Structures are given as C-alpha cells and as structure tokens.
C-alpha cells in the first residue's frame, strides 16, 4: 500500500501537502469504514495503530457530543515527548492519521518542567 495509485485527486493533494511538512514520519489514509487507502508506514505498524487511533477518536467524539449535542469532533491531536499524532476523522469521508517527530530544543537551553496534574 505504499503507492498512491487509485487515490482521488483530493486525497493525493492531502498526501502531497502533509508530506511536505518537516518531521512527518508517516501518513495513513482510510475510508469511513476504516479500510486502508494508503500508508507510508510499515504495514504491521499501520494495522496495529489505525484501529486504536480511530476508536479513540470515536470515543472523543462521543464525549464531545455528551457535553454539547450540536458539536462534533473533527480532529484530534496527541502529543508525546517525541512525537505528535494528528487524527482527522470526520463522520463521513476520508480519515487521515499523520505522525510527526517533534523537534526538541537542545537540552542545555532549558530544563524540562515537571507538571503536576493534581488540582
């Protein structure tokens, strides 16, 4: 699934635009049923993370709808110390997962802050 053959022109435009960003490590495109259209990642990694991220996006959408029934989740951004994952999962249409490496400032510039989530 490494090639973009058979993709719609709009999907190819999404791929081209995302692949130009610095640090992008992988892009996954699926349809609304979760069927894979394109991946630039290893197939094993793709088949492990795609259903989990799309299910997480659905749970987040449900939580948003519980708060405000007229609102809808369109995108979800997850950030770790080293990577950022963006999930664009509209209710219908193409779903995009992009994984990007975060460019960290040098360790000597600033010590990392400790965050306390206790209220």
C-alpha positions in Angstrom: 0.0 0.0 0.0 3.0 2.3 -0.4 1.8 3.9 -3.6 -0.9 6.4 -4.1 -2.3 4.7 -7.2 -6.1 4.7 -7.2 -6.5 7.7 -4.9 -8.8 10.5 -5.7 -7.2 13.8 -6.7 -8.3 15.4 -3.4 -6.7 12.5 -1.4 -3.5 12.9 -3.4 -3.5 16.6 -2.6 -3.8 15.8 1.1 -0.8 13.4 0.8 1.3 15.9 -1.1 0.6 18.7 1.4 1.2 16.6 4.5 4.4 15.0 3.2 6.0 18.5 2.7 5.9 19.2 6.5 9.3 18.8 8.2 9.4 15.8 10.6 6.5 13.8 9.1 7.3 10.2 9.7 4.1 8.6 8.4 0.7 9.2 6.9 -2.3 6.8 6.8 -5.5 7.3 4.8 -8.6 5.2 5.4 -12.2 5.5 4.3 -15.1 5.8 6.8 -15.2 2.1 7.3 -11.6 2.0 8.3 -10.4 0.3 5.1 -6.8 1.3 4.3 -6.3 3.5 1.2 -2.7 4.5 1.7 0.1 4.2 4.2 3.7 5.3 4.2 4.4 3.3 7.4 5.2 -0.4 7.8 2.0 -2.5 7.3 2.4 -4.1 10.7 2.6 -0.8 12.5 -0.3 0.6 10.3 -2.6 -2.3 11.2 -1.8 -2.0 14.9 -2.3 1.7 15.4 -5.0 2.6 12.9 -8.0 0.9 14.6 -6.8 2.1 18.0 -6.5 5.7 17.0 -9.8 5.7 15.1 -11.6 4.1 18.0 -10.0 6.7 20.3 -11.3 9.5 18.0 -14.8 8.0 18.1 -14.7 7.9 22.0 -13.5 11.5 22.0 -16.3 12.4 19.5 -18.9 10.7 21.9 -17.5 12.7 24.9 -17.8 15.9 22.9 -21.4 15.1 21.9 -22.2 14.3 25.6 -21.1 17.8 26.5 -22.8 19.6 23.6 -25.1 17.5 21.4 -24.8 20.0 18.5 -21.0 20.0 18.4 -18.8 17.5 16.6 -15.2 16.4 16.8 -13.3 16.9 13.6 -9.7 16.5 14.5 -7.7 15.1 17.5 -4.1 16.0 18.3 -2.0 13.8 20.6 1.5 14.8 21.7 4.2 12.8 23.5 7.7 13.9 24.3 9.0 12.8 21.0 6.0 12.5 18.5 2.8 14.2 17.6 -0.1 12.3 16.2 -2.9 14.1 14.3 -6.1 12.3 13.6 -8.7 13.9 11.3 -11.8 11.7 11.4 -14.9 13.3 10.0 -18.1 11.4 10.4 -18.0 10.6 6.7 -15.2 10.9 4.2 -11.5 10.2 4.2 -9.7 9.8 7.6 -6.2 10.9 7.9 -3.6 9.9 10.5 -0.3 11.8 10.5 2.7 11.1 12.7 5.3 13.7 13.1 8.6 13.8 15.0 8.8 16.8 17.4 11.9 18.9 17.1 13.0 19.4 20.6 15.2 22.3 21.7 18.6 21.4 22.9 18.7 20.0 26.5 21.1 22.7 27.7 18.7 25.5 26.6 16.1 24.9 29.3 15.5 22.2 31.8 12.3 20.3 31.3 9.5 21.4 33.6 7.7 19.0 35.8 3.9 19.2 35.5 1.6 18.2 38.3 -2.0 17.3 37.4 -3.2 17.3 41.0 -5.8 20.0 41.5 
